[in-house]
Amino acid sequence: MPKPAALCTVGLALYALAVPANAAGIAISNAWFRALPSGQPAGGYFTMKNSGATPVDLVAAQSAACGMLMLHRTTLGGGTSRMEDVESVSVPAGGTVSFAPGGYHLMCMSPGAAMTPGKSVPVTLVFSDGNKAHATFVVKNAAGE
């Protein structure tokens, strides 16, 4: 019969294999969503720092709080502001990229009940090499409070 310590070691090893790795060198800070009334899309904002030695490309974001979560960018052209999908956002080695109103942002389409001011929602950021970073986003109201 196996000893309890051996079973514990095997269990921990299996758990480590099942837990997705966080992207090496990536830190997420100031993460929040701006919830709008009547189920309108919510914008997600955060700062992403790459302390690694190589650039990384953010290629997707996922959250159960959204029907669909996309990478977007606001651009100005001819005096008009418009939003567009982006396929990836590169973060240089040792660099920082901010997702902020008027620039890069996450677009939460069909927000669920969790997208309520005062709550927090988990988001997974996916990189081109398959690594993931997990962050908790605070939900704020339309005024960003």
C-alpha positions in Angstrom: 0.0 0.0 0.0 1.5 3.5 -0.9 2.5 5.8 1.9 0.5 9.0 2.4 3.5 11.1 1.6 4.0 9.4 -1.7 0.3 9.9 -2.6 0.6 13.6 -1.7 3.7 14.0 -3.9 2.0 12.4 -6.9 -1.1 14.5 -6.3 0.9 17.7 -6.3 2.7 16.7 -9.4 -0.5 16.1 -11.2 -2.0 19.4 -10.0 1.1 21.3 -11.3 0.6 19.7 -14.7 -3.1 20.7 -14.8 -2.6 24.4 -13.8 -1.8 26.6 -16.8 1.5 28.5 -16.6 1.5 32.3 -16.3 3.4 34.0 -19.1 7.0 34.4 -17.9 7.9 38.0 -17.2 4.4 39.4 -17.7 2.8 41.5 -14.9 -0.7 42.9 -15.2 -1.7 46.0 -13.1 -4.5 48.5 -12.8 -7.0 46.1 -14.4 -10.7 47.3 -14.7 -13.8 47.2 -16.8 -16.1 50.1 -17.5 -19.6 48.7 -17.3 -22.3 50.5 -19.3 -26.1 50.2 -18.8 -28.5 48.0 -20.7 -26.0 45.2 -21.6 -23.9 47.5 -23.8 -20.3 46.4 -24.4 -17.9 47.0 -21.6 -14.3 48.3 -22.2 -11.4 46.7 -20.3 -8.3 48.5 -19.4 -5.0 47.5 -17.8 -1.2 47.9 -17.9 1.0 45.1 -19.1 4.7 45.0 -18.3 7.1 42.6 -19.9 10.2 42.2 -17.7 11.4 39.4 -19.9 14.3 39.5 -22.4 12.2 38.9 -25.5 9.1 40.7 -26.9 5.7 39.0 -26.4 2.5 39.2 -28.5 -0.9 39.3 -26.8 -3.2 37.5 -29.2 -6.5 36.9 -27.2 -8.4 37.5 -24.0 -11.0 35.3 -22.3 -13.5 35.8 -19.6 -16.7 33.9 -18.6 -18.1 37.4 -17.8 -18.3 38.2 -21.5 -20.1 36.5 -24.4 -17.0 37.4 -26.5 -13.9 39.3 -25.4 -11.8 41.0 -28.2 -8.7 43.1 -28.5 -9.6 46.5 -29.8 -7.9 49.9 -30.6 -9.5 53.3 -30.9 -8.0 55.4 -33.7 -8.5 58.9 -34.9 -8.8 59.8 -38.6 -10.3 62.8 -40.3 -11.5 64.1 -37.0 -13.5 60.9 -36.3 -12.8 58.4 -33.6 -13.5 54.7 -34.5 -12.8 51.3 -33.0 -11.2 48.4 -34.8 -10.3 44.8 -34.0 -6.6 44.1 -33.6 -5.1 40.6 -34.0 -2.2 41.1 -31.6 -0.5 43.7 -29.4 3.3 43.5 -29.1 4.9 44.2 -25.8 8.7 44.8 -26.2 11.3 43.2 -23.9 11.5 45.4 -20.8 8.6 47.5 -22.0 5.1 48.4 -21.0 1.8 48.7 -22.9 -1.2 50.4 -21.5 -4.8 49.5 -22.5 -6.6 52.8 -21.8 -9.6 54.8 -22.9 -8.8 56.2 -26.4 -6.3 53.5 -27.3 -5.9 49.8 -26.9 -8.7 48.1 -24.9 -10.6 44.9 -24.4 -14.1 44.9 -25.7 -16.5 42.7 -23.7 -19.5 41.9 -26.0 -22.7 40.5 -24.4 -21.5 41.2 -20.8 -23.0 38.8 -18.2 -24.4 39.5 -14.7 -20.9 39.5 -13.3 -20.2 42.7 -15.2 -21.7 44.9 -12.4 -20.0 47.8 -10.8 -18.4 46.8 -7.5 -17.7 43.2 -8.6 -14.5 41.7 -9.9 -14.2 39.3 -12.9 -11.3 37.0 -13.9 -9.6 37.5 -17.3 -7.1 35.3 -19.0 -4.7 36.9 -21.5 -3.3 34.6 -24.1 0.1 35.0 -25.9 1.3 33.8 -29.2 3.6 31.3 -27.6 0.7 29.7 -25.8 1.5 31.1 -22.4 -1.3 32.8 -20.4 -1.5 35.5 -17.7 -4.4 35.6 -15.3 -5.7 38.8 -13.8 -8.7 40.0 -11.8 -10.5 43.1 -13.3 -12.5 45.4 -11.0 -15.8 46.5 -12.6 -16.5 50.2 -12.4 -19.4 52.3 -13.5 -19.7 54.4 -16.7 -17.8 57.2 -15.0 -14.9 54.9 -14.2 -15.6 55.0 -10.5 
